Amino acid sequence: MLIADAGGHILYANLACANLFGYAREKLPKLTIGDLIPEHLRERHAAHLAEFRGAPRSRPMGAHLGHPLYGRRADGTLVPTEISLSPLGDGRVLAAVHDITQRVQAEEAVRRCSARYAGLLGAIPDIVVELDAEHILRWGNDAARSFFGEQMAGTAIDRFQASSEHSFPRTDDGAVHNVWFVRADGDQRLLAWSCRSAGEVSGEPGGLICTARDVTERHLDELSLRELRAQMRQFHALHVAGQTLRKISHDLNQPLEALCAYAAAALKLLDGSVPRVAQLRAALEGCCSEADRAGRVARELSSFMHRDVIPLAPIDLARAADNAVRLCRNDGIDCPDIRIDIAPDLRPALGNQRQIESVLHNLLKNSIEALRQARPGAPSVRIEARNDARRGGIQVTFSDNGPGIDRTCQTQAFAPFYTTRQLGVGLGLTISRALIEASGGELWYDGEAAPGATFRFTLPPTEPGP
């Protein structure tokens, strides 16, 4: 605190004032007010002081300037101050001087922090807005003003909604809500909104801080992808239907061609002058057998396609292996050396006789085709059946001395329509695995049993083991 006369000479200064400006207390009365003001501000100070003397009353000096007044210390440094003037009469003035360095530093820190957060919010491409309890827009970042327009403040958020089909989130649950909004240019955009309570930020209950991301392109991409998937499913269904028809045709043609061969043989026997009854009977029995086989193929393929429950019964694995070889020979396939080894103590297996024959037939055809392409010196195939103590059933091993299956192909070998043959359908192993699984067993490729290809499948026993 200090007192100055009409000429600006300091008449009195207390110790706090002396400490503020860095002078000895007894030296201040020898100075003028101008000595305590920076040189570049003295002219402006003289004008303020003249204004005060023209209408002397108690008031803060410089409050209308919007920035602090600066005093000059004895060492020449500047100190931000706040000054209150009070007239004492006879031209004397009482000045209360306050050091506001800490306040100025705090305000500067707040300004820097505000500028930093404003920059961060401005750099965010997502919309960020603050809403009051009535969902009126109070503030928004650059992205929000670009979307809703510069005059968005004071407008209800609902006004920008494209329709009322999906309402704007009214709670701070943090969940994402997709709502269509109309942009300032009239374009409709789908915004993904998420809101949190603004009470801790604004101090007003009921307000929300909300963010929104424009997901229109993603939404349109999802619609296009959904449509494309539907088209792909339709295409795949047609492709599967075509490939399945090829498989059915292939499996039906085998017994039908054999039936035709038996019928042609029977006709030739009838044309002879001397009827050969025994041979004619064998030919007609072959016709009946192959016709019955064709019917079973059709029924079992239908059951497989519809996933019907297939009745299981005890099967004869030795007969199944012999019939698989016979079917290959009936197809005109030149069979290599085939060894069938059935353990004498083999437990009765449970399954479907026709389906197990079909599995062995398919494995045998694949093996013969691979052996023909590889051309080993002495091609051979081995079919073994043993009791599987670990799995508690029967294990059948099918192996050859061919090239085997490449490791890159092993994981896809059972995939539908996967084939390495030019004329292959790619359903054989898929259907074979499904048939074995329908009997309660497993079918897999044993990549560790090289050389050659080795397939193994299990079947359950007719009765549980001891």
C-alpha positions as a Python dict, from the first residue, in 0.01 Angstrom:
ca = {
    (1, 'M'): (0, 0, 0),
    (2, 'L'): (124, 350, -81),
    (3, 'I'): (7, 713, -79),
    (4, 'A'): (102, 962, -352),
    (5, 'D'): (38, 1335, -390),
    (6, 'A'): (-113, 1513, -688),
    (7, 'G'): (227, 1527, -857),
    (8, 'G'): (280, 1153, -831),
    (9, 'H'): (541, 1172, -555),
    (10, 'I'): (527, 885, -310),
    (11, 'L'): (448, 1012, 39),
    (12, 'Y'): (418, 678, 217),
    (13, 'A'): (470, 307, 146),
    (14, 'N'): (432, 14, 381),
    (15, 'L'): (677, -275, 412),
    (16, 'A'): (472, -509, 188),
    (17, 'C'): (484, -251, -91),
    (18, 'A'): (860, -210, -47),
    (19, 'N'): (910, -587, -64),
    (20, 'L'): (686, -611, -372),
    (21, 'F'): (896, -363, -570),
    (22, 'G'): (1233, -463, -418),
    (23, 'Y'): (1321, -131, -256),
    (24, 'A'): (1420, -40, 95),
    (25, 'R'): (1115, 110, 264),
    (26, 'E'): (1288, 440, 341),
    (27, 'K'): (1384, 485, -25),
    (28, 'L'): (1031, 470, -167),
    (29, 'P'): (929, 822, -47),
    (30, 'K'): (1212, 957, -264),
    (31, 'L'): (1054, 806, -577),
    (32, 'T'): (755, 887, -794),
    (33, 'I'): (482, 659, -919),
    (34, 'G'): (650, 673, -1260),
    (35, 'D'): (959, 503, -1117),
    (36, 'L'): (743, 198, -1036),
    (37, 'I'): (600, 172, -1389),
    (38, 'P'): (779, 31, -1696),
    (39, 'E'): (895, 304, -1933),
    (40, 'H'): (678, 186, -2224),
    (41, 'L'): (367, 204, -2003),
    (42, 'R'): (428, 542, -1833),
    (43, 'E'): (248, 750, -2093),
    (44, 'R'): (-54, 519, -2081),
    (45, 'H'): (-46, 530, -1698),
    (46, 'A'): (-45, 912, -1703),
    (47, 'A'): (-361, 907, -1915),
    (48, 'H'): (-534, 661, -1675),
    (49, 'L'): (-431, 873, -1377),
    (50, 'A'): (-565, 1190, -1541),
    (51, 'E'): (-893, 1010, -1608),
    (52, 'F'): (-910, 910, -1241),
    (53, 'R'): (-838, 1264, -1118),
    (54, 'G'): (-1115, 1396, -1343),
    (55, 'A'): (-1365, 1172, -1164),
    (56, 'P'): (-1202, 1063, -840),
    (57, 'R'): (-1374, 766, -680),
    (58, 'S'): (-1268, 432, -540),
    (59, 'R'): (-1218, 182, -821),
    (60, 'P'): (-982, -85, -948),
    (61, 'M'): (-739, 61, -1193),
    (62, 'G'): (-706, -103, -1529),
    (63, 'A'): (-988, -358, -1469),
    (64, 'H'): (-1155, -253, -1793),
    (65, 'L'): (-840, -331, -1992),
    (66, 'G'): (-882, -709, -1967),
    (67, 'H'): (-518, -765, -1875),
    (68, 'P'): (-305, -698, -1565),
    (69, 'L'): (-104, -383, -1500),
    (70, 'Y'): (268, -436, -1467),
    (71, 'G'): (495, -275, -1210),
    (72, 'R'): (870, -230, -1241),
    (73, 'R'): (1091, -371, -966),
    (74, 'A'): (1416, -216, -850),
    (75, 'D'): (1610, -477, -1053),
    (76, 'G'): (1415, -388, -1369),
    (77, 'T'): (1196, -700, -1379),
    (78, 'L'): (822, -668, -1429),
    (79, 'V'): (555, -793, -1188),
    (80, 'P'): (185, -829, -1276),
    (81, 'T'): (-28, -629, -1033),
    (82, 'E'): (-383, -537, -954),
    (83, 'I'): (-427, -179, -823),
    (84, 'S'): (-722, -26, -638),
    (85, 'L'): (-729, 358, -616),
    (86, 'S'): (-907, 563, -352),
    (87, 'P'): (-904, 948, -331),
    (88, 'L'): (-793, 1097, 8),
    (89, 'G'): (-847, 1468, -64),
    (90, 'D'): (-597, 1744, -147),
    (91, 'G'): (-508, 1544, -460),
    (92, 'R'): (-368, 1259, -261),
    (93, 'V'): (-438, 901, -371),
    (94, 'L'): (-429, 576, -175),
    (95, 'A'): (-317, 284, -395),
    (96, 'A'): (-355, -78, -283),
    (97, 'V'): (-117, -285, -496),
    (98, 'H'): (-155, -666, -515),
    (99, 'D'): (98, -908, -664),
    (100, 'I'): (-106, -1137, -893),
    (101, 'T'): (187, -1337, -1033),
    (102, 'Q'): (44, -1671, -921),
    (103, 'R'): (-300, -1590, -1059),
    (104, 'V'): (-154, -1483, -1393),
    (105, 'Q'): (52, -1802, -1408),
    (106, 'A'): (-256, -2013, -1324),
    (107, 'E'): (-463, -1832, -1588),
    (108, 'E'): (-188, -1886, -1844),
    (109, 'A'): (-173, -2256, -1755),
    (110, 'V'): (-551, -2277, -1799),
    (111, 'R'): (-526, -2100, -2135),
    (112, 'R'): (-254, -2338, -2253),
    (113, 'C'): (-451, -2638, -2133),
    (114, 'S'): (-768, -2511, -2300),
    (115, 'A'): (-580, -2447, -2622),
    (116, 'R'): (-426, -2795, -2609),
    (117, 'Y'): (-761, -2967, -2555),
    (118, 'A'): (-926, -2748, -2816),
    (119, 'G'): (-654, -2854, -3058),
    (120, 'L'): (-700, -3219, -2968),
    (121, 'L'): (-1078, -3204, -3008),
    (122, 'G'): (-1036, -3015, -3333),
    (123, 'A'): (-803, -3282, -3467),
    (124, 'I'): (-1047, -3564, -3386),
    (125, 'P'): (-1235, -3660, -3704),
    (126, 'D'): (-1532, -3786, -3498),
    (127, 'I'): (-1813, -3557, -3387),
    (128, 'V'): (-1794, -3447, -3021),
    (129, 'V'): (-2083, -3245, -2871),
    (130, 'E'): (-2209, -3138, -2529),
    (131, 'L'): (-2584, -3148, -2463),
    (132, 'D'): (-2780, -3006, -2173),
    (133, 'A'): (-3052, -3192, -1985),
    (134, 'E'): (-3304, -3102, -2259),
    (135, 'H'): (-3073, -3235, -2531),
    (136, 'I'): (-2994, -2887, -2658),
    (137, 'L'): (-2655, -2854, -2829),
    (138, 'R'): (-2426, -2638, -2616),
    (139, 'W'): (-2090, -2696, -2778),
    (140, 'G'): (-1927, -2899, -3053),
    (141, 'N'): (-1582, -2955, -3200),
    (142, 'D'): (-1481, -2870, -3557),
    (143, 'A'): (-1626, -3195, -3692),
    (144, 'A'): (-1959, -3122, -3521),
    (145, 'R'): (-1978, -2767, -3659),
    (146, 'S'): (-1890, -2897, -4004),
    (147, 'F'): (-2173, -3151, -3984),
    (148, 'F'): (-2448, -2950, -3808),
    (149, 'G'): (-2343, -2600, -3917),
    (150, 'E'): (-2171, -2313, -3738),
    (151, 'Q'): (-2501, -2204, -3576),
    (152, 'M'): (-2562, -2540, -3410),
    (153, 'A'): (-2539, -2412, -3050),
    (154, 'G'): (-2882, -2370, -2891),
    (155, 'T'): (-3052, -2616, -3129),
    (156, 'A'): (-3216, -2940, -3016),
    (157, 'I'): (-3023, -3245, -3139),
    (158, 'D'): (-3351, -3412, -3244),
    (159, 'R'): (-3399, -3143, -3508),
    (160, 'F'): (-3119, -3296, -3714),
    (161, 'Q'): (-3255, -3652, -3707),
    (162, 'A'): (-3359, -3790, -4045),
    (163, 'S'): (-3646, -3997, -3899),
    (164, 'S'): (-3786, -4116, -3569),
    (165, 'E'): (-3730, -4484, -3655),
    (166, 'H'): (-3425, -4495, -3428),
    (167, 'S'): (-3424, -4247, -3139),
    (168, 'F'): (-3120, -4058, -3018),
    (169, 'P'): (-2968, -4214, -2702),
    (170, 'R'): (-3116, -4054, -2392),
    (171, 'T'): (-2892, -4223, -2137),
    (172, 'D'): (-2523, -4238, -2057),
    (173, 'D'): (-2497, -4617, -2086),
    (174, 'G'): (-2203, -4588, -2326),
    (175, 'A'): (-2370, -4823, -2575),
    (176, 'V'): (-2341, -4747, -2946),
    (177, 'H'): (-2663, -4636, -3118),
    (178, 'N'): (-2683, -4603, -3496),
    (179, 'V'): (-2911, -4313, -3595),
    (180, 'W'): (-2966, -4144, -3933),
    (181, 'F'): (-2900, -3768, -3927),
    (182, 'V'): (-2927, -3490, -4185),
    (183, 'R'): (-2605, -3300, -4249),
    (184, 'A'): (-2601, -2922, -4297),
    (185, 'D'): (-2581, -2974, -4675),
    (186, 'G'): (-2893, -3194, -4667),
    (187, 'D'): (-2715, -3527, -4710),
    (188, 'Q'): (-2835, -3811, -4485),
    (189, 'R'): (-2563, -3991, -4293),
    (190, 'L'): (-2568, -4280, -4045),
    (191, 'L'): (-2396, -4180, -3720),
    (192, 'A'): (-2287, -4423, -3448),
    (193, 'W'): (-2349, -4238, -3119),
    (194, 'S'): (-2210, -4305, -2772),
    (195, 'C'): (-2289, -4081, -2474),
    (196, 'R'): (-2160, -4027, -2122),
    (197, 'S'): (-2280, -3807, -1837),
    (198, 'A'): (-2144, -3452, -1850),
    (199, 'G'): (-2212, -3383, -1482),
    (200, 'E'): (-1850, -3412, -1378),
    (201, 'V'): (-1742, -3181, -1661),
    (202, 'S'): (-2007, -2910, -1662),
    (203, 'G'): (-2139, -2945, -1308),
    (204, 'E'): (-2495, -2954, -1444),
    (205, 'P'): (-2694, -3276, -1389),
    (206, 'G'): (-2863, -3437, -1688),
    (207, 'G'): (-2615, -3317, -1949),
    (208, 'L'): (-2434, -3549, -2189),
    (209, 'I'): (-2100, -3558, -2366),
    (210, 'C'): (-2156, -3751, -2690),
    (211, 'T'): (-1933, -3872, -2970),
    (212, 'A'): (-2048, -3982, -3313),
    (213, 'R'): (-1873, -4153, -3600),
    (214, 'D'): (-1998, -4146, -3958),
    (215, 'V'): (-2050, -4514, -4047),
    (216, 'T'): (-2252, -4459, -4364),
    (217, 'E'): (-1993, -4611, -4598),
    (218, 'R'): (-1941, -4906, -4366),
    (219, 'H'): (-2317, -4959, -4348),
    (220, 'L'): (-2347, -4950, -4727),
    (221, 'D'): (-2050, -5186, -4757),
    (222, 'E'): (-2219, -5426, -4515),
    (223, 'L'): (-2538, -5416, -4721),
    (224, 'S'): (-2340, -5483, -5038),
    (225, 'L'): (-2148, -5762, -4866),
    (226, 'R'): (-2473, -5913, -4738),
    (227, 'E'): (-2617, -5907, -5088),
    (228, 'L'): (-2297, -6054, -5230),
    (229, 'R'): (-2302, -6330, -4968),
    (230, 'A'): (-2660, -6412, -5059),
    (231, 'Q'): (-2559, -6435, -5424),
    (232, 'M'): (-2259, -6649, -5334),
    (233, 'R'): (-2477, -6880, -5125),
    (234, 'Q'): (-2713, -6917, -5418),
    (235, 'F'): (-2423, -6981, -5654),
    (236, 'H'): (-2270, -7228, -5409),
    (237, 'A'): (-2604, -7406, -5372),
    (238, 'L'): (-2630, -7441, -5750),
    (239, 'H'): (-2269, -7558, -5767),
    (240, 'V'): (-2326, -7812, -5490),
    (241, 'A'): (-2641, -7931, -5661),
    (242, 'G'): (-2453, -7979, -5988),
    (243, 'Q'): (-2162, -8160, -5825),
    (244, 'T'): (-2398, -8374, -5618),
    (245, 'L'): (-2586, -8474, -5931),
    (246, 'R'): (-2255, -8578, -6085),
    (247, 'K'): (-2180, -8790, -5778),
    (248, 'I'): (-2525, -8950, -5782),
    (249, 'S'): (-2499, -9012, -6155),
    (250, 'H'): (-2155, -9168, -6107),
    (251, 'D'): (-2270, -9401, -5827),
    (252, 'L'): (-2588, -9501, -6011),
    (253, 'N'): (-2421, -9556, -6346),
    (254, 'Q'): (-2197, -9829, -6205),
    (255, 'P'): (-2476, -10076, -6112),
    (256, 'L'): (-2684, -9971, -6413),
    (257, 'E'): (-2398, -10041, -6653),
    (258, 'A'): (-2339, -10377, -6483),
    (259, 'L'): (-2711, -10451, -6507),
    (260, 'C'): (-2704, -10374, -6880),
    (261, 'A'): (-2404, -10605, -6921),
    (262, 'Y'): (-2584, -10889, -6741),
    (263, 'A'): (-2899, -10828, -6947),
    (264, 'A'): (-2701, -10831, -7273),
    (265, 'A'): (-2536, -11157, -7170),
    (266, 'A'): (-2877, -11307, -7089),
    (267, 'L'): (-3013, -11206, -7430),
    (268, 'K'): (-2713, -11361, -7601),
    (269, 'L'): (-2770, -11684, -7406),
    (270, 'L'): (-3133, -11687, -7517),
    (271, 'D'): (-3028, -11649, -7881),
    (272, 'G'): (-2826, -11972, -7863),
    (273, 'S'): (-2967, -12296, -8002),
    (274, 'V'): (-2909, -12478, -7676),
    (275, 'P'): (-3032, -12293, -7365),
    (276, 'R'): (-2765, -12269, -7097),
    (277, 'V'): (-2989, -12247, -6796),
    (278, 'A'): (-2720, -12217, -6528),
    (279, 'Q'): (-2544, -11929, -6704),
    (280, 'L'): (-2877, -11763, -6784),
    (281, 'R'): (-2979, -11787, -6419),
    (282, 'A'): (-2646, -11633, -6312),
    (283, 'A'): (-2695, -11345, -6557),
    (284, 'L'): (-3052, -11279, -6438),
    (285, 'E'): (-2942, -11299, -6074),
    (286, 'G'): (-2671, -11046, -6157),
    (287, 'C'): (-2939, -10819, -6307),
    (288, 'C'): (-3145, -10842, -5989),
    (289, 'S'): (-2841, -10787, -5768),
    (290, 'E'): (-2725, -10477, -5958),
    (291, 'A'): (-3079, -10335, -5975),
    (292, 'D'): (-3105, -10381, -5599),
    (293, 'R'): (-2766, -10216, -5559),
    (294, 'A'): (-2877, -9916, -5768),
    (295, 'G'): (-3184, -9879, -5549),
    (296, 'R'): (-2973, -9892, -5232),
    (297, 'V'): (-2735, -9629, -5374),
    (298, 'A'): (-3025, -9395, -5449),
    (299, 'R'): (-3182, -9448, -5106),
    (300, 'E'): (-2855, -9403, -4916),
    (301, 'L'): (-2756, -9091, -5110),
    (302, 'S'): (-3099, -8948, -5037),
    (303, 'S'): (-3060, -9035, -4669),
    (304, 'F'): (-2714, -8875, -4666),
    (305, 'M'): (-2839, -8554, -4829),
    (306, 'H'): (-3125, -8529, -4579),
    (307, 'R'): (-2912, -8649, -4285),
    (308, 'D'): (-3155, -8931, -4213),
    (309, 'V'): (-3074, -9178, -3936),
    (310, 'I'): (-2933, -9488, -4105),
    (311, 'P'): (-2998, -9823, -3935),
    (312, 'L'): (-2683, -9991, -3809),
    (313, 'A'): (-2617, -10363, -3785),
    (314, 'P'): (-2323, -10601, -3745),
    (315, 'I'): (-2107, -10591, -4058),
    (316, 'D'): (-1868, -10831, -4226),
    (317, 'L'): (-1548, -10636, -4289),
    (318, 'A'): (-1388, -10917, -4492),
    (319, 'R'): (-1689, -10926, -4725),
    (320, 'A'): (-1692, -10545, -4742),
    (321, 'A'): (-1328, -10544, -4856),
    (322, 'D'): (-1389, -10822, -5112),
    (323, 'N'): (-1693, -10640, -5253),
    (324, 'A'): (-1496, -10314, -5281),
    (325, 'V'): (-1235, -10496, -5491),
    (326, 'R'): (-1507, -10657, -5702),
    (327, 'L'): (-1676, -10322, -5764),
    (328, 'C'): (-1347, -10174, -5887),
    (329, 'R'): (-1300, -10464, -6125),
    (330, 'N'): (-1660, -10428, -6245),
    (331, 'D'): (-1573, -10063, -6321),
    (332, 'G'): (-1297, -10189, -6550),
    (333, 'I'): (-1023, -10075, -6313),
    (334, 'D'): (-702, -10276, -6328),
    (335, 'C'): (-640, -10360, -5962),
    (336, 'P'): (-283, -10394, -5829),
    (337, 'D'): (-172, -10642, -5566),
    (338, 'I'): (-437, -10609, -5293),
    (339, 'R'): (-387, -10776, -4957),
    (340, 'I'): (-673, -10807, -4710),
    (341, 'D'): (-569, -10888, -4353),
    (342, 'I'): (-851, -10932, -4101),
    (343, 'A'): (-743, -11021, -3747),
    (344, 'P'): (-883, -11362, -3643),
    (345, 'D'): (-987, -11224, -3302),
    (346, 'L'): (-1160, -10919, -3454),
    (347, 'R'): (-1466, -10813, -3257),
    (348, 'P'): (-1791, -10771, -3453),
    (349, 'A'): (-1822, -10413, -3579),
    (350, 'L'): (-2138, -10203, -3597),
    (351, 'G'): (-2222, -10003, -3908),
    (352, 'N'): (-2398, -10012, -4245),
    (353, 'Q'): (-2263, -10284, -4474),
    (354, 'R'): (-2332, -10097, -4799),
    (355, 'Q'): (-2183, -9774, -4670),
    (356, 'I'): (-1863, -9937, -4540),
    (357, 'E'): (-1824, -10104, -4881),
    (358, 'S'): (-1874, -9761, -5043),
    (359, 'V'): (-1601, -9609, -4822),
    (360, 'L'): (-1353, -9889, -4902),
    (361, 'H'): (-1449, -9869, -5270),
    (362, 'N'): (-1379, -9493, -5276),
    (363, 'L'): (-1044, -9530, -5094),
    (364, 'L'): (-944, -9811, -5329),
    (365, 'K'): (-1031, -9609, -5643),
    (366, 'N'): (-835, -9308, -5516),
    (367, 'S'): (-536, -9529, -5434),
    (368, 'I'): (-536, -9705, -5772),
    (369, 'E'): (-554, -9369, -5952),
    (370, 'A'): (-258, -9237, -5749),
    (371, 'L'): (-58, -9555, -5809),
    (372, 'R'): (-128, -9536, -6182),
    (373, 'Q'): (7, -9179, -6197),
    (374, 'A'): (310, -9252, -5975),
    (375, 'R'): (393, -9581, -6155),
    (376, 'P'): (576, -9757, -5867),
    (377, 'G'): (767, -10074, -5949),
    (378, 'A'): (525, -10308, -5771),
    (379, 'P'): (203, -10122, -5678),
    (380, 'S'): (28, -10267, -5378),
    (381, 'V'): (-263, -10191, -5147),
    (382, 'R'): (-320, -10330, -4800),
    (383, 'I'): (-647, -10338, -4602),
    (384, 'E'): (-613, -10436, -4236),
    (385, 'A'): (-868, -10463, -3955),
    (386, 'R'): (-762, -10482, -3592),
    (387, 'N'): (-917, -10437, -3249),
    (388, 'D'): (-846, -10084, -3122),
    (389, 'A'): (-796, -10112, -2747),
    (390, 'R'): (-727, -9740, -2703),
    (391, 'R'): (-1050, -9629, -2869),
    (392, 'G'): (-1247, -9931, -2757),
    (393, 'G'): (-1360, -10033, -3105),
    (394, 'I'): (-1233, -10164, -3438),
    (395, 'Q'): (-977, -9983, -3653),
    (396, 'V'): (-946, -10037, -4027),
    (397, 'T'): (-620, -9929, -4195),
    (398, 'F'): (-606, -9867, -4570),
    (399, 'S'): (-254, -9809, -4709),
    (400, 'D'): (-63, -9819, -5037),
    (401, 'N'): (297, -9775, -5154),
    (402, 'G'): (224, -9471, -5370),
    (403, 'P'): (343, -9108, -5332),
    (404, 'G'): (107, -9027, -5045),
    (405, 'I'): (-62, -8691, -4995),
    (406, 'D'): (140, -8371, -4984),
    (407, 'R'): (136, -8200, -4643),
    (408, 'T'): (-17, -7885, -4790),
    (409, 'C'): (-310, -8093, -4920),
    (410, 'Q'): (-368, -8306, -4610),
    (411, 'T'): (-570, -8041, -4428),
    (412, 'Q'): (-798, -7996, -4731),
    (413, 'A'): (-831, -8361, -4831),
    (414, 'F'): (-1175, -8395, -4668),
    (415, 'A'): (-1306, -8052, -4777),
    (416, 'P'): (-1607, -8060, -5012),
    (417, 'F'): (-1516, -8034, -5382),
    (418, 'Y'): (-1143, -8036, -5315),
    (419, 'T'): (-969, -8257, -5569),
    (420, 'T'): (-631, -8282, -5741),
    (421, 'R'): (-769, -8484, -6031),
    (422, 'Q'): (-885, -8316, -6350),
    (423, 'L'): (-1210, -8514, -6366),
    (424, 'G'): (-1257, -8554, -5991),
    (425, 'V'): (-1569, -8425, -5818),
    (426, 'G'): (-1407, -8377, -5477),
    (427, 'L'): (-1690, -8532, -5275),
    (428, 'G'): (-1558, -8886, -5226),
    (429, 'L'): (-1363, -8831, -4905),
    (430, 'T'): (-1621, -8584, -4774),
    (431, 'I'): (-1901, -8838, -4811),
    (432, 'S'): (-1681, -9121, -4685),
    (433, 'R'): (-1605, -8933, -4363),
    (434, 'A'): (-1975, -8851, -4319),
    (435, 'L'): (-2068, -9218, -4368),
    (436, 'I'): (-1814, -9336, -4111),
    (437, 'E'): (-1929, -9070, -3864),
    (438, 'A'): (-2290, -9177, -3922),
    (439, 'S'): (-2183, -9521, -3799),
    (440, 'G'): (-2030, -9368, -3486),
    (441, 'G'): (-1667, -9383, -3603),
    (442, 'E'): (-1391, -9154, -3731),
    (443, 'L'): (-1200, -9131, -4060),
    (444, 'W'): (-865, -8953, -4093),
    (445, 'Y'): (-543, -8943, -4292),
    (446, 'D'): (-232, -9060, -4107),
    (447, 'G'): (47, -8836, -4232),
    (448, 'E'): (305, -9001, -4004),
    (449, 'A'): (267, -9348, -4158),
    (450, 'A'): (476, -9280, -4470),
    (451, 'P'): (581, -9401, -4718),
    (452, 'G'): (263, -9410, -4921),
    (453, 'A'): (-87, -9297, -4827),
    (454, 'T'): (-252, -9433, -4513),
    (455, 'F'): (-615, -9376, -4415),
    (456, 'R'): (-762, -9506, -4093),
    (457, 'F'): (-1120, -9530, -3973),
    (458, 'T'): (-1280, -9669, -3662),
    (459, 'L'): (-1613, -9842, -3604),
    (460, 'P'): (-1789, -9913, -3277),
    (461, 'P'): (-1826, -10273, -3159),
    (462, 'T'): (-2165, -10440, -3151),
    (463, 'E'): (-2122, -10489, -2777),
    (464, 'P'): (-1913, -10299, -2521),
    (465, 'G'): (-1578, -10457, -2442),
    (466, 'P'): (-1502, -10629, -2114),
}
